[in-house]
Amino acid sequence: MCQIRVYMEQDGKEKLLLDDVTRLSIDNDGITVSTLFTGPAEIKKTVIRSIDFMAGKVLLEATP
């Protein structure tokens, strides 16, 4: 089974936020992410910048 890693772009660098992500949903003001070992985590004021399915990577970007 391949889980996804979620990164946030900050100052031109990618910071790992969550590993082993099993579910990601888009809300009105951000994204909700669940992992194998934790419950849902809300990441407010964010959008998905890119998804690389081959690398198992989601890159988020903060919104103002």
C-alpha positions as CSV (number, residue, x, y, z in Angstrom):
1,M,0.0,0.0,0.0
2,C,1.3,3.4,-0.9
3,Q,0.6,6.4,1.3
4,I,1.1,10.0,0.4
5,R,3.4,12.6,2.0
6,V,2.1,16.1,2.3
7,Y,4.5,19.0,2.0
8,M,4.0,22.8,2.5
9,E,6.0,25.2,0.4
10,Q,7.6,27.8,2.6
11,D,10.2,30.3,1.5
12,G,10.9,28.4,-1.6
13,K,11.5,25.1,0.3
14,E,9.3,22.1,0.8
15,K,8.6,21.3,4.5
16,L,7.2,17.8,5.3
17,L,3.9,18.2,7.2
18,L,2.4,14.7,7.3
19,D,3.5,11.2,6.4
20,D,1.4,8.1,5.7
21,V,-1.6,10.2,4.5
22,T,-4.6,8.0,3.7
23,R,-7.3,10.6,3.0
24,L,-7.3,14.3,1.9
25,S,-10.4,16.4,1.4
26,I,-10.8,20.0,0.3
27,D,-12.8,22.3,2.6
28,N,-14.1,25.8,2.1
29,D,-11.0,27.4,3.8
30,G,-8.4,24.7,3.6
31,I,-7.7,21.0,3.6
32,T,-8.4,18.1,6.0
33,V,-5.9,15.3,6.1
34,S,-6.0,11.9,7.8
35,T,-3.1,9.5,8.3
36,L,-2.8,5.9,9.3
37,F,-1.9,6.8,12.9
38,T,-3.8,10.0,13.6
39,G,-7.3,11.4,13.2
40,P,-8.1,14.2,10.8
41,A,-6.0,17.3,10.9
42,E,-7.2,20.6,9.4
43,I,-4.8,22.8,7.5
44,K,-6.4,26.2,7.1
45,K,-5.8,28.7,4.4
46,T,-4.1,26.3,2.0
47,V,-4.6,25.1,-1.6
48,I,-3.1,22.2,-3.4
49,R,-0.3,23.3,-5.6
50,S,0.6,20.0,-7.2
51,I,0.1,16.2,-6.8
52,D,2.8,13.8,-8.0
53,F,1.2,10.3,-7.9
54,M,4.4,8.5,-8.9
55,A,6.4,10.1,-6.0
56,G,3.4,9.9,-3.6
57,K,3.6,13.6,-2.9
58,V,1.1,16.4,-2.4
59,L,2.5,20.0,-2.3
60,L,0.4,22.6,-0.6
61,E,0.7,26.4,-0.8
62,A,-0.6,28.9,1.9
63,T,-3.2,31.4,0.8
64,P,-3.5,34.9,2.2
